[in-house]
Amino acid sequence: MAPTAAPWAKPGVAGPGSSAPLPAVSRGELTKAPWAAVSGPALTGRPVEAAVPRAQPRLPSVPSADFSGHAFVPAAKRILSTDHLKQFLRSDVACDLVSFILALNKAVKGKQLSDPCEESEAVRKLVGVLDMLWRWVDEIPAAAHTLRYGNPAFRTWSLQMTQQAPQLVASVLPAGLQAAAGELAGYFADSFGNATRIDYGTGHETTFCALLYCLAKLGVVGEGDAQALVTRVFARYLELMRKIQTTYWLEPAGSHGVWGLDDYQFLPFVWGSAQLVDHPFIKPSSIHSREVLEGYACEYLYLGAIKFVKQVKKGPLQETSPMLVDISGIPMWSKVNSGMVKMYQAEVLAKFPIMQHFLFGSLIDFSPAAPAAAVDAPAPQRAPPAAGAAGAPGVQPSPAAATGT
């Protein structure tokens, strides 16, 4: 059977392992990676744009050093329509969240995972919590199951994690912020997949990022922790999720199949490409080198993500993940990184099927306004009762009508 061809590929352009060169996306050829083409159609028929263009790299400001009078609330879903999503993307809270992601992106540029960095007590405690969840996976093995995906033992693991989420979050918080544990527990419990559907995807990954954002807004982590939040905390979270995925085989939530970037994750490609900016010899095309993947996947999130894709998907990368192959033709990591940032906003934060599950509370506060039509519409006029009906002018109701019998 002939290999499947990506619809954007030009005749005569072959994948890795052939004598033909990779697609020259830097010259503007049509590509599935929206930012890779200088002009021309893209994933949506036009070049991808940042959904939150106002965002700039910065951690959230801590509103107060004293949260004793703060009213924490359970995290809940508030994006109930595409109009709500549009309002969210225009809001300051969306700008702050993307700015946080950009700040971590900036903090890891040119950094390996093993590079020394500041590790606060909160960072070490977060890693310790993830280590505990790792041990629970070992203690709750996969059940005997006939299907590849959706092992029911994940529900047992998830129930244990959800029940202990408030205590686990509280173990990271200082004494003066214990009241925040209830609100943050919602983000924590939703970071590891859905127990009902036994699935996991970029929405859950984004929720974990939101948890880190909340900790930054509380002042539990600060500017000095930015690098460690990626190279220590998120890297450990990623290892845990891969263990969970390959133990319980969670369904990909909202997967685009071969036309997507990855079935489960997105942020490793954002922050991982930042790590590789200006690398002296590892280029985007180096993902096709087995030696590079074996030697450096443990140091760079991007390469680790590529290696994992190759492990869990059967077949050549050109067939299973053609978008990643397209991106490998981009000459500079800086362009890959800027494109990934935009694509994350467009394909995750701006997608209603994902963001309808996103959680809001007092720290990530968003209350969508009612549609103008609903606010301005006059109250409906009651139609006059028909002649002879009970309550009609000049007509006295019968005793039966008055008593409801």
Legacy VTK file of the C-alpha trace (Angstrom):
# vtk DataFile Version 3.0
C-alpha trace
ASCII
DATASET POLYDATA
POINTS 405 float
0.000 0.000 0.000
1.358 3.400 -0.931
2.186 5.686 2.010
-0.311 8.388 2.800
0.639 11.792 1.520
0.108 15.020 3.386
-2.296 17.163 1.325
-0.004 20.157 1.444
3.033 18.248 0.159
4.218 19.109 -3.324
4.819 16.351 -5.868
8.366 15.145 -5.705
8.990 16.246 -2.115
9.986 13.239 -0.090
10.423 12.653 3.598
13.487 11.767 5.613
15.495 8.829 4.436
15.155 9.679 0.746
17.510 11.514 -1.536
15.077 14.388 -2.031
15.368 17.378 0.300
12.836 18.191 2.986
10.090 20.723 2.129
11.624 24.169 1.767
9.129 25.799 4.085
11.475 28.702 4.623
10.830 29.678 1.001
7.088 29.802 1.564
5.913 26.417 0.338
2.476 25.265 1.498
2.790 23.552 4.858
0.567 22.161 7.596
2.570 24.150 10.129
0.746 27.475 9.776
3.639 29.780 10.627
6.172 27.971 8.446
4.968 29.480 5.173
5.811 33.055 4.370
2.490 33.352 2.569
-0.283 31.199 1.246
-2.874 28.883 2.805
-2.340 27.430 6.249
-4.223 25.224 8.671
-7.284 27.482 8.586
-6.682 28.894 5.118
-4.759 31.887 6.452
-1.569 32.418 8.485
-2.109 31.596 12.145
-2.358 34.578 14.472
-1.850 34.785 18.217
-5.223 34.586 19.955
-3.941 36.837 22.757
-1.629 39.290 20.985
-1.283 41.669 23.981
0.599 39.113 26.067
4.195 39.866 27.051
6.582 37.660 29.076
5.866 38.320 32.750
4.747 36.484 35.849
1.443 37.552 37.403
1.573 40.289 39.983
0.819 39.228 43.538
-2.194 41.347 44.571
-1.456 41.166 48.284
1.042 39.698 50.685
-1.823 38.898 53.039
-4.575 36.616 51.731
-6.210 36.139 55.116
-9.272 38.068 54.002
-9.375 36.655 50.483
-12.487 34.696 49.510
-11.290 31.557 47.754
-13.943 29.682 45.774
-14.127 26.201 44.245
-12.861 26.239 40.656
-15.659 25.859 38.118
-16.336 25.972 34.382
-17.523 29.337 33.040
-16.976 29.139 29.274
-20.353 27.862 28.132
-20.449 29.184 24.566
-18.201 30.388 21.775
-19.183 33.946 22.713
-17.867 33.328 26.232
-14.607 32.048 24.731
-14.241 35.196 22.631
-14.767 37.309 25.752
-12.161 35.264 27.616
-9.546 35.688 24.884
-10.054 39.482 25.049
-9.849 39.537 28.844
-6.969 40.589 31.066
-6.928 37.162 32.717
-6.218 35.457 29.364
-3.472 37.991 28.727
-1.959 37.264 32.147
-2.096 33.497 31.609
-0.390 33.674 28.204
2.133 36.165 29.619
2.978 33.570 32.280
3.538 30.928 29.599
5.762 33.364 27.694
7.735 34.156 30.854
8.531 30.470 31.342
9.334 30.231 27.640
11.856 33.050 28.007
13.338 31.545 31.177
14.325 28.266 29.494
15.802 29.619 26.261
19.124 27.900 25.740
18.723 25.812 28.924
19.062 22.050 29.293
16.857 20.202 31.767
19.895 19.321 33.891
21.292 22.862 34.010
21.603 24.236 37.560
18.800 26.572 38.580
17.168 28.000 41.658
14.885 25.461 43.328
12.681 26.957 46.008
11.003 24.910 48.715
7.723 25.104 46.797
9.366 23.683 43.656
10.845 20.786 45.616
7.475 20.085 47.239
5.711 20.101 43.876
8.185 17.579 42.503
7.685 15.504 45.655
3.920 15.419 45.095
4.424 14.275 41.504
6.820 11.598 42.757
4.090 10.352 45.085
1.614 10.125 42.207
4.252 8.160 40.276
4.436 5.622 43.111
0.658 5.273 43.099
0.811 4.184 39.459
3.202 1.423 40.519
0.841 0.450 43.350
-2.251 0.372 41.088
-1.296 -1.781 38.079
-3.315 -1.959 34.907
-6.273 -4.322 35.069
-6.753 -7.262 32.737
-8.348 -5.641 29.729
-9.107 -6.665 26.159
-8.939 -3.217 24.585
-5.799 -1.210 23.976
-7.162 2.078 25.299
-9.098 2.975 28.420
-7.834 0.639 31.146
-10.360 0.861 34.022
-7.601 0.780 36.663
-7.049 4.449 35.820
-10.349 5.226 37.567
-8.967 3.715 40.770
-5.793 5.778 40.496
-7.764 8.919 39.652
-10.180 8.446 42.556
-7.304 8.158 45.013
-5.655 11.250 43.534
-8.888 13.288 43.569
-9.750 12.349 47.143
-6.327 13.425 48.377
-5.978 16.454 46.081
-6.750 19.056 48.808
-4.147 17.552 51.149
-1.562 17.212 48.386
-2.022 20.839 47.338
-1.985 21.990 50.963
1.393 20.296 51.431
2.868 22.735 48.891
1.297 25.875 50.392
2.745 27.856 53.299
0.771 28.091 56.553
-0.805 31.432 55.670
-2.271 30.149 52.402
-3.874 26.879 53.489
-7.301 28.334 52.697
-6.381 28.290 48.987
-6.067 24.491 48.920
-9.749 23.951 48.135
-9.667 26.201 45.067
-6.361 24.858 43.778
-7.438 21.243 44.325
-9.841 21.587 41.398
-6.996 22.497 39.046
-4.787 19.774 40.470
-7.392 17.019 40.114
-8.193 18.019 36.529
-4.542 18.008 35.435
-4.172 14.263 34.991
-7.015 13.267 32.698
-10.717 12.443 32.895
-11.686 9.331 34.863
-15.108 8.969 33.244
-13.848 8.997 29.667
-10.388 7.660 30.609
-8.768 10.240 28.355
-6.145 12.970 28.492
-5.203 15.846 26.239
-3.909 19.370 25.891
-6.768 20.761 27.978
-5.587 18.811 31.021
-2.020 19.918 30.341
-3.238 23.538 30.213
-5.000 23.049 33.546
-1.706 21.991 35.121
-0.130 25.137 33.697
-3.018 27.105 35.250
-2.198 25.507 38.607
1.372 26.795 38.327
-0.008 30.216 37.369
-2.184 30.252 40.502
0.823 29.411 42.667
2.684 32.316 41.063
-0.259 34.658 41.682
-0.263 33.636 45.341
3.468 34.357 45.554
4.260 30.718 46.367
6.615 30.683 43.363
8.291 33.746 41.883
10.630 35.071 39.218
13.525 32.976 40.478
11.508 29.791 40.012
10.617 30.347 36.340
13.286 28.050 34.932
12.679 25.344 37.525
8.922 25.376 36.876
9.726 24.031 33.413
12.943 22.050 33.868
12.012 20.487 37.225
8.233 20.629 37.795
6.795 20.427 34.279
9.458 17.951 33.174
8.480 15.647 36.052
4.776 16.143 35.286
5.491 15.139 31.684
7.309 11.991 32.799
4.386 11.112 35.072
1.816 11.598 32.317
3.781 9.391 29.933
3.897 6.703 32.600
0.147 7.039 33.114
-0.514 6.989 29.363
1.546 3.855 28.771
0.231 2.079 31.884
-3.494 2.785 31.552
-3.516 3.800 27.857
-5.684 6.864 28.156
-7.607 7.845 25.042
-6.300 11.025 23.397
-8.803 13.769 24.206
-9.727 15.638 21.048
-6.931 14.181 18.938
-6.524 15.386 15.340
-4.805 12.113 14.417
-1.968 12.448 11.947
-2.998 16.050 11.242
-2.297 17.143 14.802
0.963 18.043 16.470
0.699 15.385 19.179
-2.114 13.272 20.631
-1.564 14.367 24.224
0.802 17.311 24.729
1.584 20.728 23.312
3.673 22.687 25.813
6.774 20.439 25.433
6.973 21.704 21.858
6.616 25.322 22.987
9.086 25.343 25.863
11.211 22.599 24.264
11.807 24.632 21.115
12.794 27.588 23.334
15.428 25.404 24.975
16.997 24.761 21.571
17.139 28.365 20.347
20.686 29.092 19.080
21.883 25.557 19.788
25.276 25.145 18.107
24.538 21.890 16.265
21.034 20.553 17.007
18.751 21.919 14.281
15.007 21.374 13.679
15.948 18.744 11.079
17.916 16.850 13.743
14.700 15.132 14.890
15.392 12.607 12.111
18.708 11.606 13.685
18.477 8.591 15.976
21.783 9.561 17.567
20.494 13.034 18.463
17.261 11.665 19.943
19.054 8.996 21.964
21.705 11.401 23.201
19.646 14.512 23.945
15.989 13.565 24.490
16.643 13.567 28.222
17.847 17.180 28.082
15.373 18.852 25.720
11.593 18.607 25.996
11.110 18.912 22.243
13.380 15.983 21.449
11.851 13.969 24.273
8.399 14.580 22.804
9.562 13.434 19.358
11.108 10.303 20.846
7.893 9.485 22.715
5.804 9.957 19.571
8.055 7.485 17.772
7.687 5.010 20.623
3.890 5.004 20.799
3.038 5.465 17.121
3.851 2.727 14.669
5.194 3.674 11.277
7.424 6.352 9.741
7.156 9.817 11.264
6.202 11.189 7.837
3.006 9.108 7.984
2.142 9.258 11.692
3.077 12.893 12.390
3.561 14.760 9.095
3.239 18.163 10.767
6.334 17.469 12.865
8.189 16.526 9.689
7.089 19.787 8.041
8.310 21.790 11.008
11.672 20.022 10.853
12.297 21.833 7.576
12.287 25.227 9.274
15.905 26.414 9.502
15.856 28.183 12.885
14.573 27.161 16.319
13.584 30.760 17.023
11.052 30.572 14.193
9.820 27.184 15.385
9.369 28.616 18.879
7.481 31.737 17.834
5.257 29.584 15.650
4.577 27.126 18.444
3.564 29.967 20.764
1.035 31.228 18.228
-0.188 27.746 17.404
-0.732 26.904 21.087
-2.966 29.931 21.416
-4.845 29.136 18.199
-5.178 25.369 18.600
-5.658 25.095 22.375
-6.679 28.357 24.047
-8.942 29.435 21.179
-10.716 26.079 20.757
-14.124 25.826 22.433
-14.151 21.983 22.717
-11.025 22.322 24.886
-11.689 25.533 26.785
-15.269 24.679 27.735
-13.661 22.460 30.392
-11.242 25.112 31.684
-11.663 26.095 35.326
-12.001 29.541 36.882
-11.984 30.717 40.464
-10.911 33.741 42.444
-7.312 33.596 41.182
-8.218 33.060 37.532
-11.355 35.139 37.641
-13.554 35.442 34.597
-17.281 36.080 34.505
-18.664 36.289 30.972
-21.124 39.071 30.286
-24.615 38.200 29.162
-25.275 38.692 25.432
-26.436 42.206 24.612
-29.696 40.895 23.189
-30.494 39.213 26.470
-29.716 42.355 28.433
-31.490 44.894 26.223
-34.495 42.869 25.155
-37.766 44.200 26.631
-39.739 41.984 28.945
-42.182 39.815 27.008
-45.741 41.083 27.004
-48.369 38.721 28.317
-51.109 38.063 25.817
-54.595 39.040 27.022
-56.692 36.058 28.098
-59.289 34.791 25.692
-62.864 35.858 26.205
-64.579 33.787 28.821
-61.357 32.515 30.303
-60.747 32.659 34.030
-59.326 36.064 34.924
-60.587 37.811 31.742
-61.893 41.338 32.322
-65.536 41.346 33.288
-65.682 37.571 33.673
-65.851 36.064 37.139
-64.009 32.762 37.546
-66.086 29.753 38.429
-65.757 28.217 41.878
-64.032 25.227 40.287
-61.433 27.483 38.613
-60.851 29.375 41.830
-60.134 26.226 43.824
-58.154 24.448 41.098
-60.475 21.459 41.064
LINES 1 406
405 0 1 2 3 4 5 6 7 8 9 10 11 12 13 14 15 16 17 18 19 20 21 22 23 24 25 26 27 28 29 30 31 32 33 34 35 36 37 38 39 40 41 42 43 44 45 46 47 48 49 50 51 52 53 54 55 56 57 58 59 60 61 62 63 64 65 66 67 68 69 70 71 72 73 74 75 76 77 78 79 80 81 82 83 84 85 86 87 88 89 90 91 92 93 94 95 96 97 98 99 100 101 102 103 104 105 106 107 108 109 110 111 112 113 114 115 116 117 118 119 120 121 122 123 124 125 126 127 128 129 130 131 132 133 134 135 136 137 138 139 140 141 142 143 144 145 146 147 148 149 150 151 152 153 154 155 156 157 158 159 160 161 162 163 164 165 166 167 168 169 170 171 172 173 174 175 176 177 178 179 180 181 182 183 184 185 186 187 188 189 190 191 192 193 194 195 196 197 198 199 200 201 202 203 204 205 206 207 208 209 210 211 212 213 214 215 216 217 218 219 220 221 222 223 224 225 226 227 228 229 230 231 232 233 234 235 236 237 238 239 240 241 242 243 244 245 246 247 248 249 250 251 252 253 254 255 256 257 258 259 260 261 262 263 264 265 266 267 268 269 270 271 272 273 274 275 276 277 278 279 280 281 282 283 284 285 286 287 288 289 290 291 292 293 294 295 296 297 298 299 300 301 302 303 304 305 306 307 308 309 310 311 312 313 314 315 316 317 318 319 320 321 322 323 324 325 326 327 328 329 330 331 332 333 334 335 336 337 338 339 340 341 342 343 344 345 346 347 348 349 350 351 352 353 354 355 356 357 358 359 360 361 362 363 364 365 366 367 368 369 370 371 372 373 374 375 376 377 378 379 380 381 382 383 384 385 386 387 388 389 390 391 392 393 394 395 396 397 398 399 400 401 402 403 404
